[in-house]
Amino acid sequence: MPDRFEGVKQIVSTVLFAEPASKHSSLGVGGNFSCLAFPATEEELIRLLIFVRNEGFPFHIVGNLTNTIVADAGVDGVVISLKGMAGITVEESDDAGQTLFIRAGTPLRDLVSWCANEGLTGAEFCTGIPGTFGGAVVMNAGAFGGEIKDIIVKVRLLNAAGLLAEIPRERLFFGYRSFSAGEYSIVLGATIRVHKGDSETIKREIARIVLLRREKHPLEFRNAGSVFKNANGIVVGRLVEELGLKGTRIGDAQISPKHGNFIVNLGKASANDVVALMELVKEKARRCEGIELEAEVKLMGF
Ligand SMILES: Cc1cc2nc3c(=O)[nH]c(=O)nc-3n(C[C@H](O)[C@H](O)[C@H](O)COP(=O)(O)OP(=O)(O)OC[C@H]3O[C@@H](n4cnc5c(N)ncnc54)[C@H](O)[C@@H]3O)c2cc1C
């Protein structure tokens, strides 16, 4: 155990040292995290932030690492996963629906099943997105015509000094796969509003999305979802196909033959292989079509 991070153990009970990121990221690449901590409560998280600040350690907040490519060299400092801070609380329940508080670490799949069981509509679009709720807020995750911002009432946030704020949606910036609350960059959770709907219709919609995802996405291999943002009417999957890049392989990383905006790990891909493929796509899109692609996935430790 590296001595300099020993203090983290005094604050958070679940801490891993020299932990391979590849074990935790959906894409299955990345070197070691020097220190990976899973606070269980807001209090633990705040104490941890104060500790890393006092010690001058760099820190990174993550969820389930399903939208993140971790560098082969790993990440020094303290990586704080909020997966341990999960749960759904009913704030209000009436004839029209429910107002719920969703903690950052809650898997989106739990939100989808909660809503399906309670006959609530609004969150069906989250079906099959494998991240945490906090990660979905930060990414303004979306699919099938819905985005997280559509159901948000207010977001509970922290800044790096451990100060709390609750900010209503109107005062937050939600863009296409982006979110900003100024210095309050850590999402602790959010209050959402979902509406009473017809249970059967909701369950049918969820089943429809599951099937569509199975059909269109290369779920048989490890991946990090869409690599680039669709923008200005450009559907990246189609563009990559037109550029003739589907199936292109560098090492064990491959542009999925099934979906051009997915890079899959065929087994032993490195982060460098994945980034090299991304560069190849960007360069060809620029040269052949004059299109500047922007990454949707987040790079960490590069
Ligand atoms: C098979 C597959 C399908 C996918 N389909 C979709 C889709 O349809 N639509 C879509 O939008 N995305 C999709 N994704 C991408 C991904 O699941 C979403 O972006 C998800 O919301 C990321 O959540 P996460 O917890 O894994 O975030 P991470 O990858 O852990 O983090 C993503 C970013 O958010 C930051 N972050 C995470 N949690 C917090 C927090 N609580 N506070 C502050 N910062 C935080 C991290 O620092 C990082 O910059 C897909 C991914 C896969 C693998």
The ligand as a Gaussian input file, in Angstrom:
#p B3LYP/6-31G(d) Opt

LIG

0 1
 C      -23.145000      -0.187000     -23.907000
 C      -23.221000       1.287000     -23.589000
 C      -24.325000       2.024000     -24.012000
 C      -24.407000       3.394000     -23.722000
 N      -25.488000       4.088000     -24.170000
 C      -25.573000       5.415000     -23.891000
 C      -26.710000       6.171000     -24.357000
 O      -27.621000       5.656000     -24.994000
 N      -26.748000       7.480000     -24.058000
 C      -25.765000       8.098000     -23.337000
 O      -25.864000       9.318000     -23.086000
 N      -24.688000       7.396000     -22.897000
 C      -24.565000       6.083000     -23.149000
 N      -23.480000       5.382000     -22.706000
 C      -22.375000       6.080000     -21.998000
 C      -22.473000       6.076000     -20.464000
 O      -23.099000       4.920000     -19.975000
 C      -23.199000       7.327000     -19.967000
 O      -22.516000       8.500000     -20.345000
 C      -23.315000       7.299000     -18.439000
 O      -24.179000       8.341000     -18.047000
 C      -21.966000       7.465000     -17.736000
 O      -22.122000       7.153000     -16.369000
 P      -20.902000       6.573000     -15.509000
 O      -21.345000       6.519000     -14.100000
 O      -20.387000       5.323000     -16.079000
 O      -19.846000       7.755000     -15.721000
 P      -18.247000       7.685000     -15.758000
 O      -17.779000       7.063000     -17.027000
 O      -17.740000       7.101000     -14.492000
 O      -17.935000       9.246000     -15.799000
 C      -18.263000      10.018000     -16.930000
 C      -17.851000      11.472000     -16.658000
 O      -18.655000      12.011000     -15.616000
 C      -17.852000      12.373000     -14.478000
 N      -18.650000      11.945000     -13.305000
 C      -19.253000      10.737000     -13.100000
 N      -19.997000      10.781000     -11.987000
 C      -19.861000      12.023000     -11.472000
 C      -20.419000      12.699000     -10.342000
 N      -21.277000      12.087000      -9.507000
 N      -20.060000      13.987000     -10.116000
 C      -19.206000      14.616000     -10.950000
 N      -18.654000      14.050000     -12.045000
 C      -18.994000      12.760000     -12.308000
 C      -16.532000      11.650000     -14.644000
 O      -15.484000      12.392000     -14.078000
 C      -16.414000      11.602000     -16.175000
 O      -15.917000      12.831000     -16.656000
 C      -23.362000       4.013000     -22.987000
 C      -22.265000       3.261000     -22.556000
 C      -22.199000       1.908000     -22.865000
 C      -20.996000       1.124000     -22.373000

